[in-house]
């Protein structure tokens, strides 16, 4: 079990799908930075925000695989928290809530 430290969280924003998601991720990162958060884009961080796509077939598959990858990293203690946002999380919320026990 990992113990909590007093170090500042590093938030990794992972962007998948369309150009709208890129824009949304940039806005999110700007808001986080404005609130004095340490933010990176698709680099290592102990907190992960995955901005998903729920419409483009390849991007949906990539979104699900990315979620599974980071959930496994969380279980392994590599990351502390995983947040999922974007179209996939909204469009399929009931299905994925059960699947990922959210």
C-alpha angles and dihedrals in degrees: 000000000000119000121222117253132195093240118123117259118250110214116211114200113201115194123202132175131009135014089261088065090051089053092045091050091050090052091048092049091049091052092048092049090048086058092053096257122150103239132182131178116233094335133110117300136150092232118052128198113190114199102202138198121225102181112048108075097221092044092050090054091046090049093053092046091048092050090050091048094053094041087056090049088052091051089049091052095245093118128027103210138015122199124186122203137160136061099322093053092050099039097047100026097133093049097046095040087064095039095051095031093237 
